[in-house]
C-alpha cells in the first residue's frame, strides 16, 4: 500500500514501526483507555514506503471550537476541489461526509467515550442501511435490465410472428383471388353452357313446331281425301 491519502480525520504524525511487516507491532505503546477506544473505532492507517512499514494513529487531542469551524471549512473546500455533486448519488461526497462524521466521532469520544461509542453504533447502522439500499438498488437495476431484455426478446418474437401472419395473409389473399377467378371462370362457362343449351332447346322447339305443322298439313290432306273421293 502506498502512502496514506489525506483525510478529514485528524491523525498523529506517522511512526516507523519496522522494516518487516511480519515483525510489526501495531499496538500503540503506553496507550490510554481513551486511545484504545479511539484505535478500535478508527484503526490506525498503515502503508509501506521504500520497504519500511509506517503506522499513523488517530489523534487523541481534544478538539476546540476553532477545530470544528476548520473542519467545516475543510469539508466545503474538498467538496469543491474534488468536484463532488451537490445532489444525487455521489461517491466523492459520500466519502468526504463519512470522513467528517468519523472526525466528529473522534472529537466526541475524547470528551465522552460512551457518547462516542453510541455515535459509532449510529454510524455503523447508517452504513449498513445504505449498503442494504445499495444492494436493493443494484438488484432492482438488474431486475429491470432482465425485464427489459425479456420485453425486447418478446417484442422481437411478436414482430416476427406479425410478419409471418402478414405473409400468410398475403398468401391467403392471393389464394382467395385465385379462387375468385376460378369461380368467375366457372360462372362464365356455366352461363355459356346455359345459353348454348337454351339456344339448342329453342332450335329444337322450332324444329318440332315445323315438324308439327308439317304433320298437321299432311293430316289435313289425308282427311280431305275421302271427301274428294265421295264427290
Secondary structure by P-SEA (a helix, b strand, c coil): ccccccccccccccccccccccccccccccccaaaaaaaaaccbbbbbcccbbbbbccccccccaaaaaaaaaaaaaaaaaaccccccccaaaaaaaaaaaaaaaaaaaaacaaaaaaaaaaaaaaaaaaaaaaaaaaaaaaaaaaaaaaaaaaaaaaaaaaaaaaaaaaaaaaaaaaaaaaaaaaaaaaaaaaaaaaaaaaaaaaaaaaaaaaaaaaaaaaaaaaaaaac
